[in-house]
Amino acid sequence: LFPEEGIFHIYAGSLCRKQKKYEEAFRHWEKAIAPDDRLLEARYAIADCYEELGQYEKAYAVRQALAAEMEHRGWVVEKDYPVKMAQKCQAKVK
């Protein structure tokens, strides 16, 4: 109903994830990012889902991109969380 409202796609993706409809969840999160790349919540959701699926390399890449975006925005303190989470993913890959 509201394709331009990314926040609704974030919610829809989370609901799909709970139902283990992962492909559909990723589609919703990508739709959330497409019109408004500022919605970092979608990127967090994607990384969390990749971790849940055991795809740690993909989760690592998303979390690194999140940290880079936060640094670009000047959010120096806030970027620490995705950096720490990326490190945990990286440790699981090794």
N, C-alpha and C positions, 0 to 999 in steps of 0.2 A: 503494500500500500504506500510506503514511503521510501522508495529506493534511494533517495538522496540523503536519508537520515542514517548515517553510519552506526549510531548507537543502537538502533533497533537490530541491526545485523550482528552486533556484538552479543546482544541478548539471545538472538536466535541461534547463533553459533554455540553459545554456552548450553542452551537447551538440547541442541543436537548432540553435543559432546556427552551430556548426561545420559542420553539414549544410545550412546555408542554409535552414532551415525557420523563418523569422523569426516568422511569426504564432504558431506553436507555442511558440517561445522566449518571446515576450512573454506568452503565456498562463501559462506556468510561472512567470515572474518575478512576474506579478501575483498568482498564487496564493501565492507566497512572502511577499509583502507583506501580503496580506489577513489572515492570522491573527496576524502578528507584524510590526508596522510598524517594529520596531527593527532589522530586517535591512537594513542599508544596502547590503550587497553586491548585493542585487537591483536597487537603484536605480543603482548604478554600472554594472551589466551592461546595464540598459536604456539608459542614456546612451551607453555605448560602442557598443551596437548601432545606435542612431539615428545616431551619427556614421558608422559603417561604411556605413550606407545613404544617407548624404549628407543626412540630415534634421537639419540643424544647429540649426534653431529649436527642435525638440523636445528635442534633446540639451541645448541651452542651458537650457531650462526645467527639465529634470530635475536638471541640475547646480546650478542656482540653488536649487532646493528642497532638495537635499542640503546645500548650504552653510547654508541657513537652519535646517535640522534640527540640524546640528552646532553652530551657534551657540546654538540653543535648549538644547542639552544642555551647553553650556559648553565645548565643544571648539573653543576659539578658534584654536589653532594648526592643528588638523586640517582646519578648514574652508578653509584657504588653497588646498589642492589642487583641490577642486571649483570654487572661485572662478576659479582660473587656467585650468582646463579650460573653464569656461563662457565666459571671455573669448575663448579661442581659437575656440570655436564661433561666438560673436557676430561675430568678425572674418571668418569664412567666409560669414556671411549677408550682410554688407554688400557 
